[in-house]
Amino acid sequence: MPDAFLTVNEKKIPLKDFMQEMLTNIILGYLKSTKAVPENIETIEIEIKL
């Protein structure tokens, strides 16, 4: 199972296994449809500032 972590306003938000897997699959689905992303993905870091 992948390790997925969520931090909001510098506070770590605990994720159950289902939520980790869902978040991972959403992001992988997006990235696999993007041409510039390599086929072999080992790690992903995403930072969003609002």
Distance bins in CASP14 RR format, pairs under 12 A and 6 or more apart:
PFRMAT RR
TARGET T0000
AUTHOR 0000-0000-0000
RMODE 2
METHOD distances of the structure
MODEL  1
1 15 0 0 0 0 0 1 0 0 0 0 0
1 16 0 0 0 0 0 1 0 0 0 0 0
1 17 1 0 0 1 0 0 0 0 0 0 0
1 18 0 0 0 0 0 1 0 0 0 0 0
1 19 0 0 0 0 0 1 0 0 0 0 0
1 20 1 0 0 1 0 0 0 0 0 0 0
1 21 1 0 0 1 0 0 0 0 0 0 0
1 22 0 0 0 0 0 1 0 0 0 0 0
1 23 0 0 0 0 0 1 0 0 0 0 0
1 24 0 0 0 0 1 0 0 0 0 0 0
1 25 0 0 0 0 0 1 0 0 0 0 0
2 15 0 0 0 0 0 1 0 0 0 0 0
2 17 0 0 0 0 1 0 0 0 0 0 0
2 19 0 0 0 0 0 1 0 0 0 0 0
2 20 1 0 0 1 0 0 0 0 0 0 0
2 21 1 0 0 1 0 0 0 0 0 0 0
2 22 0 0 0 0 0 1 0 0 0 0 0
2 23 0 0 0 0 1 0 0 0 0 0 0
2 24 1 0 1 0 0 0 0 0 0 0 0
2 25 0 0 0 0 1 0 0 0 0 0 0
2 26 0 0 0 0 0 1 0 0 0 0 0
2 27 0 0 0 0 1 0 0 0 0 0 0
2 28 0 0 0 0 1 0 0 0 0 0 0
2 41 0 0 0 0 0 1 0 0 0 0 0
2 42 0 0 0 0 0 1 0 0 0 0 0
2 43 0 0 0 0 0 1 0 0 0 0 0
2 44 0 0 0 0 1 0 0 0 0 0 0
3 15 0 0 0 0 1 0 0 0 0 0 0
3 17 0 0 0 0 0 1 0 0 0 0 0
3 20 1 0 0 1 0 0 0 0 0 0 0
3 21 0 0 0 0 0 1 0 0 0 0 0
3 23 0 0 0 0 0 1 0 0 0 0 0
3 24 0 0 0 0 1 0 0 0 0 0 0
3 43 0 0 0 0 1 0 0 0 0 0 0
3 44 0 0 0 0 0 1 0 0 0 0 0
4 12 0 0 0 0 0 1 0 0 0 0 0
4 13 0 0 0 0 0 1 0 0 0 0 0
4 14 0 0 0 0 0 1 0 0 0 0 0
4 15 1 0 0 1 0 0 0 0 0 0 0
4 16 0 0 0 0 0 1 0 0 0 0 0
4 17 0 0 0 0 1 0 0 0 0 0 0
4 18 0 0 0 0 0 1 0 0 0 0 0
4 19 1 0 0 1 0 0 0 0 0 0 0
4 20 1 1 0 0 0 0 0 0 0 0 0
4 21 1 0 0 1 0 0 0 0 0 0 0
4 22 0 0 0 0 1 0 0 0 0 0 0
4 23 1 0 1 0 0 0 0 0 0 0 0
4 24 1 0 1 0 0 0 0 0 0 0 0
4 25 0 0 0 0 1 0 0 0 0 0 0
4 26 0 0 0 0 1 0 0 0 0 0 0
4 27 0 0 0 0 1 0 0 0 0 0 0
4 28 0 0 0 0 0 1 0 0 0 0 0
4 43 0 0 0 0 0 1 0 0 0 0 0
4 44 0 0 0 0 1 0 0 0 0 0 0
4 45 0 0 0 0 0 1 0 0 0 0 0
4 46 0 0 0 0 0 1 0 0 0 0 0
5 11 0 0 0 0 0 1 0 0 0 0 0
5 12 1 0 0 1 0 0 0 0 0 0 0
5 13 0 0 0 0 1 0 0 0 0 0 0
5 14 0 0 0 0 1 0 0 0 0 0 0
5 15 1 0 0 1 0 0 0 0 0 0 0
5 19 0 0 0 0 0 1 0 0 0 0 0
5 20 0 0 0 0 1 0 0 0 0 0 0
5 23 0 0 0 0 1 0 0 0 0 0 0
5 24 0 0 0 0 0 1 0 0 0 0 0
5 43 0 0 0 0 0 1 0 0 0 0 0
5 44 0 0 0 0 0 1 0 0 0 0 0
5 45 0 0 0 0 0 1 0 0 0 0 0
5 46 0 0 0 0 0 1 0 0 0 0 0
6 12 1 0 0 1 0 0 0 0 0 0 0
6 13 1 0 1 0 0 0 0 0 0 0 0
6 14 0 0 0 0 1 0 0 0 0 0 0
6 15 1 0 1 0 0 0 0 0 0 0 0
6 16 0 0 0 0 0 1 0 0 0 0 0
6 19 0 0 0 0 1 0 0 0 0 0 0
6 20 0 0 0 0 1 0 0 0 0 0 0
6 22 0 0 0 0 0 1 0 0 0 0 0
6 23 1 0 0 1 0 0 0 0 0 0 0
6 24 0 0 0 0 0 1 0 0 0 0 0
6 27 0 0 0 0 0 1 0 0 0 0 0
6 46 0 0 0 0 0 1 0 0 0 0 0
6 48 0 0 0 0 0 1 0 0 0 0 0
7 13 1 0 0 1 0 0 0 0 0 0 0
7 14 0 0 0 0 0 1 0 0 0 0 0
7 15 0 0 0 0 0 1 0 0 0 0 0
7 45 0 0 0 0 0 1 0 0 0 0 0
7 46 0 0 0 0 0 1 0 0 0 0 0
7 47 0 0 0 0 1 0 0 0 0 0 0
7 48 0 0 0 0 0 1 0 0 0 0 0
8 14 0 0 0 0 0 1 0 0 0 0 0
8 15 0 0 0 0 0 1 0 0 0 0 0
8 48 0 0 0 0 0 1 0 0 0 0 0
8 49 0 0 0 0 0 1 0 0 0 0 0
8 50 0 0 0 0 0 1 0 0 0 0 0
9 48 0 0 0 0 0 1 0 0 0 0 0
9 49 0 0 0 0 0 1 0 0 0 0 0
9 50 0 0 0 0 0 1 0 0 0 0 0
13 19 0 0 0 0 1 0 0 0 0 0 0
13 20 0 0 0 0 0 1 0 0 0 0 0
13 23 0 0 0 0 0 1 0 0 0 0 0
14 20 0 0 0 0 1 0 0 0 0 0 0
15 21 0 0 0 0 1 0 0 0 0 0 0
15 22 0 0 0 0 1 0 0 0 0 0 0
15 23 1 0 0 1 0 0 0 0 0 0 0
15 24 0 0 0 0 0 1 0 0 0 0 0
16 22 0 0 0 0 1 0 0 0 0 0 0
16 23 0 0 0 0 0 1 0 0 0 0 0
17 23 0 0 0 0 0 1 0 0 0 0 0
17 24 0 0 0 0 0 1 0 0 0 0 0
18 24 0 0 0 0 0 1 0 0 0 0 0
18 25 0 0 0 0 0 1 0 0 0 0 0
19 25 0 0 0 0 0 1 0 0 0 0 0
19 26 0 0 0 0 0 1 0 0 0 0 0
20 26 0 0 0 0 0 1 0 0 0 0 0
20 27 0 0 0 0 0 1 0 0 0 0 0
21 27 0 0 0 0 0 1 0 0 0 0 0
21 28 0 0 0 0 0 1 0 0 0 0 0
22 28 0 0 0 0 0 1 0 0 0 0 0
22 29 0 0 0 0 0 1 0 0 0 0 0
23 29 0 0 0 0 0 1 0 0 0 0 0
23 30 0 0 0 0 0 1 0 0 0 0 0
23 44 0 0 0 0 0 1 0 0 0 0 0
23 46 0 0 0 0 1 0 0 0 0 0 0
24 30 0 0 0 0 0 1 0 0 0 0 0
24 31 0 0 0 0 0 1 0 0 0 0 0
24 32 0 0 0 0 0 1 0 0 0 0 0
24 41 0 0 0 0 0 1 0 0 0 0 0
24 43 0 0 0 0 0 1 0 0 0 0 0
24 44 0 0 0 0 1 0 0 0 0 0 0
24 46 0 0 0 0 0 1 0 0 0 0 0
25 31 0 0 0 0 0 1 0 0 0 0 0
25 32 0 0 0 0 0 1 0 0 0 0 0
25 44 0 0 0 0 0 1 0 0 0 0 0
26 32 0 0 0 0 0 1 0 0 0 0 0
26 33 0 0 0 0 0 1 0 0 0 0 0
26 44 0 0 0 0 0 1 0 0 0 0 0
26 46 0 0 0 0 0 1 0 0 0 0 0
27 33 0 0 0 0 0 1 0 0 0 0 0
27 34 0 0 0 0 0 1 0 0 0 0 0
27 37 0 0 0 0 0 1 0 0 0 0 0
27 41 0 0 0 0 1 0 0 0 0 0 0
27 43 0 0 0 0 0 1 0 0 0 0 0
27 44 1 0 0 1 0 0 0 0 0 0 0
27 45 0 0 0 0 0 1 0 0 0 0 0
27 46 1 0 0 1 0 0 0 0 0 0 0
27 48 0 0 0 0 0 1 0 0 0 0 0
28 34 0 0 0 0 0 1 0 0 0 0 0
28 37 0 0 0 0 1 0 0 0 0 0 0
28 39 0 0 0 0 0 1 0 0 0 0 0
28 41 1 0 0 1 0 0 0 0 0 0 0
28 42 0 0 0 0 0 1 0 0 0 0 0
28 43 0 0 0 0 0 1 0 0 0 0 0
28 44 1 0 0 1 0 0 0 0 0 0 0
28 46 0 0 0 0 0 1 0 0 0 0 0
29 37 0 0 0 0 0 1 0 0 0 0 0
29 41 0 0 0 0 0 1 0 0 0 0 0
29 44 0 0 0 0 0 1 0 0 0 0 0
30 37 0 0 0 0 1 0 0 0 0 0 0
30 41 0 0 0 0 0 1 0 0 0 0 0
30 44 0 0 0 0 0 1 0 0 0 0 0
30 46 0 0 0 0 0 1 0 0 0 0 0
31 37 1 0 1 0 0 0 0 0 0 0 0
31 38 0 0 0 0 1 0 0 0 0 0 0
31 39 0 0 0 0 0 1 0 0 0 0 0
31 40 0 0 0 0 0 1 0 0 0 0 0
31 41 1 0 0 1 0 0 0 0 0 0 0
31 43 0 0 0 0 0 1 0 0 0 0 0
31 44 1 0 0 1 0 0 0 0 0 0 0
31 45 0 0 0 0 0 1 0 0 0 0 0
31 46 0 0 0 0 1 0 0 0 0 0 0
32 38 0 0 0 0 0 1 0 0 0 0 0
32 39 0 0 0 0 1 0 0 0 0 0 0
32 40 0 0 0 0 0 1 0 0 0 0 0
32 41 0 0 0 0 1 0 0 0 0 0 0
32 44 0 0 0 0 0 1 0 0 0 0 0
34 41 0 0 0 0 0 1 0 0 0 0 0
34 44 0 0 0 0 0 1 0 0 0 0 0
37 44 0 0 0 0 1 0 0 0 0 0 0
38 44 0 0 0 0 0 1 0 0 0 0 0
END
